[in-house]
Amino acid sequence: MTPFTVISDDTDLPKNDHDRADCWHPHLHAGNFKPKSAARLLAWYVERYADGHPCGGIVSVSPFCTFAGPMYSRYAHRHHANGTYAVCPSCGEVKTAGFHDGNPLPRAEPCVCGWDFGLSDFLQPVFSGTGLPSRLLTTTQSDVHVTLAEACLASGEIVTPSRLPALIACLGLGGDLKTYDRLAAHRTLTELRDAVRDSDWPARDEWFDCLGSPDFRISVTHGAKSFLSVRDLLPAAEAKREARVLLAMPAGDLEAKARFLLAKAANVAGR
């Protein structure tokens, strides 16, 4: 087994003791990482699986806010997590944490010593390798979900998936989206529709509600709002005003405006 080391900058994961502004799940960021608790979990895990583990050798232990429970992350190109555990900082007991009744937060019964577990006590073992196809992997600097969420928030969370591509084109080409560069390579409305449609698992449910239902308004999750907020990517007041004007237009007129702006931008780029 690989000895425990705190994850450093030369990996695809944030440092264990990272700032909230660098966190993949800032709404679950609990402050200071507890290296002694991580070392206890590592020792416990190695002893428990001394005869081998189907996931391969454990590399390290990460705070809960890195993977937030699931095994895979779109941002982790070379690692995955396996399980969620609570480690008591008082007596060192390790408990398997559960997720109950759709609650995204882990839960563990209070420790026998009386310690009541908080978010900073939940940790996840980290292993080499990812099971996600390369088309789903991205970075926090290029994830298109950020742009989709910014546009949805600019709309006041009233836009539907069928109108979202045209709204993104109009807002982005009008200079009203801070993150439009993530989708700027899509030069036609059809390409933008494909980009929205292909924004698939495992991030869709983490970021949006009703993205897959064309006639329902899209709401943005608390976690996605936190992600944008700590990076200063929430839409400005001007973007919200423009989105209201655009969504007041008939759907056909909005699409026509989007096509015109996209064609104009493509002509300028082609000169």
Helices and strands as residue ranges (DSSP letters): G 20-22, G 26-28, H 35-48, E 58-63, H 64-67, E 79-81, E 85-87, E 94-96, G 119-121, E 122-128, G 134-136, H 144-154, H 164-173, G 180-182, H 189-197, H 204-207, E 208-209, E 219-220, H 222-230, H 237-247, H 251-270
